[in-house]
Amino acid sequence: MESRSIAAIKYIDASELFKWLKSGHSTSNEPFQIIDVRGSDYVGGHIKGSWNVPYRQLRDDVEKCHELQNQLKNAAGSSVVNCVFHCALSQQRGPSAAMRFLRLLEDEDLSNFRIYVLRGGFNHWQSLYGEDQSVTESYQKDLWT
């Protein structure tokens, strides 16, 4: 049986996620989805194709968490889906959202998800890839300098 502990959540470096975005799949040829849990600090850019689901919604609304799980399962079909959570720095909201998501999964769904947190969050991502429009959307450099 898969684990619901913090050990089940892995960290992914920006350079690895960049490769996933460029190839369209994870290293293991599986689909992935990036979940950006920033709230009001979402302005100024985001990783291309990411879903913005503010942490507060995931924290306070169990139904929102289940809705996200269903959307991810539907998008992945019968494959395992790699879920990459992040916030601005991925120190609090990103890891907390990933843990909340993991804890609310049904037992039979545990093996269908691999949970990651983007190391350094969007702040680090934008310092490397902010101006690369192939992987970052709506980037406003003046907000980051």
C-alpha positions in Angstrom: 0.0 0.0 0.0 1.2 3.5 -0.8 2.1 5.9 1.9 0.3 9.0 3.1 3.4 10.3 4.9 5.5 13.3 4.0 8.1 10.8 2.7 5.6 10.1 -0.2 6.1 13.7 -1.4 9.2 14.3 -3.5 10.9 17.5 -4.5 11.6 18.3 -8.2 14.2 20.9 -9.4 13.2 23.6 -11.8 15.6 22.1 -14.4 13.9 18.8 -14.3 10.4 20.3 -14.6 11.7 22.4 -17.5 12.6 19.1 -19.3 9.1 17.7 -18.6 7.5 20.8 -20.1 9.7 20.7 -23.1 9.0 17.0 -23.7 5.4 17.0 -22.7 5.7 14.2 -20.2 7.6 13.2 -17.1 10.9 11.3 -17.2 9.0 8.1 -16.9 6.8 9.0 -19.9 3.8 9.7 -17.7 1.5 12.8 -17.8 2.0 15.6 -15.3 0.1 18.6 -14.1 1.5 21.6 -12.3 -0.7 23.1 -9.6 0.1 26.7 -8.6 -1.3 27.4 -5.2 -0.5 31.0 -5.0 -3.3 33.4 -4.2 -3.1 37.2 -4.6 0.7 36.7 -5.4 -0.2 34.9 -8.6 0.2 38.1 -10.7 3.4 38.6 -12.6 3.6 35.2 -14.4 3.1 31.5 -14.1 4.4 28.2 -15.4 2.8 27.5 -18.8 -0.1 25.1 -18.5 -0.3 25.2 -14.7 -3.6 25.3 -12.9 -4.1 28.0 -10.4 -5.8 26.6 -7.3 -5.2 28.9 -4.4 -4.0 27.2 -1.2 -6.8 28.7 0.8 -9.3 26.8 -1.3 -7.5 23.5 -0.9 -7.1 24.1 2.8 -10.6 25.1 3.6 -12.7 23.2 1.0 -12.6 19.4 1.0 -14.8 19.4 -2.1 -12.4 21.6 -4.0 -9.6 19.1 -3.2 -11.7 16.2 -4.4 -12.7 18.2 -7.5 -9.0 18.7 -8.3 -8.3 15.0 -7.8 -11.1 14.1 -10.2 -9.9 16.6 -12.8 -6.4 15.2 -12.6 -7.6 11.6 -12.9 -9.7 12.5 -15.9 -6.8 14.3 -17.6 -4.5 11.4 -17.1 -6.9 8.6 -18.1 -5.6 5.3 -17.0 -2.0 6.5 -16.5 -0.3 7.6 -13.3 -0.3 11.4 -13.0 2.6 13.3 -11.6 1.3 16.3 -9.7 3.7 19.2 -9.1 2.6 21.7 -6.4 4.2 25.1 -5.9 3.7 28.5 -4.4 6.1 31.5 -4.4 8.9 29.8 -2.5 7.5 26.3 -2.0 8.3 26.5 1.7 4.7 26.6 3.2 1.7 26.7 0.9 3.1 24.4 -1.8 4.2 21.6 0.5 1.1 22.0 2.7 -1.2 21.8 -0.3 0.7 18.7 -1.6 0.2 17.0 1.9 -3.5 18.0 2.0 -4.0 16.5 -1.5 -2.2 13.3 -0.5 -4.1 12.9 2.8 -7.5 13.3 1.1 -6.9 10.7 -1.6 -9.0 7.6 -1.5 -7.0 4.4 -0.7 -7.7 3.1 -4.2 -6.4 6.3 -5.8 -3.0 6.4 -3.9 -1.1 4.5 -6.6 -2.5 6.7 -9.4 -0.6 9.8 -8.2 3.0 10.8 -7.7 3.2 14.1 -5.7 6.0 16.6 -6.1 6.8 20.1 -4.8 8.8 22.4 -7.0 12.0 23.3 -5.2 12.3 27.0 -4.8 8.8 27.7 -6.0 7.9 30.2 -8.7 10.4 32.7 -7.4 13.3 30.4 -8.3 11.5 29.3 -11.6 11.2 32.9 -12.8 14.8 33.6 -12.1 15.8 30.8 -14.5 12.9 30.7 -17.0 10.8 33.8 -16.5 11.6 35.3 -19.9 11.2 32.0 -21.7 7.8 32.2 -23.2 7.8 28.5 -24.2 7.5 27.6 -20.5 6.4 30.8 -18.7 3.2 32.8 -19.4 2.2 36.3 -18.5 5.6 37.1 -17.1 6.1 40.7 -16.0 9.8 41.1 -15.3 9.4 44.5 -13.5 7.5 42.8 -10.7 10.5 40.5 -10.0 13.4 42.9 -10.2 
